[in-house]
Amino acid sequence: MPLEQIIFIYVFGLLGALALLALWNEHRRRGFETLNNDDKVFRCNRCGMVYTDDSDVDRSRCPQCGRTNDPFEY
């Protein structure tokens, strides 16, 4: 095998490994970032279910038991 082919394989192998590491890192980073979501978080006083609703509502009905709840502040 000529020296040029060995260098070619070595260089492109390293570049491929770096590309895979960059893709894996981007995938992992996206999993930990919070979403820029303006929805309000609600917690039902009756059943304890935590759910979200649009940011323009002041009270929301629980999808599980139907009770109307105020936004949850944390």
DADA-V688114 format. One line per field, one symbol per residue. ss: DSSP state (~ for helix, > for strand, _ for the rest). psi: psi as a letter, one per 40 degrees, with the letter a starting at -180 (. if undefined). burial: 1 if it has 9 or more other C-alpha atoms within 8 Angstrom, else 0. A space follows every 10 residues. Layout:
ss->???
psi->???
burial->???
This chain:
ss->__~~~~~~~~ ~~~~~~~~~~ ~~~~~~~~~~ ~~_______> >>>______> >>>_____>> >______>>> >___
psi->hidddddddd dddddddddd dddddddddd deiiigheii hihhddeehh iiiieeidii hhedeeihii ihh.
burial->0000010000 0000000000 0000000000 0000000001 1111000000 0010000001 0100001111 1000
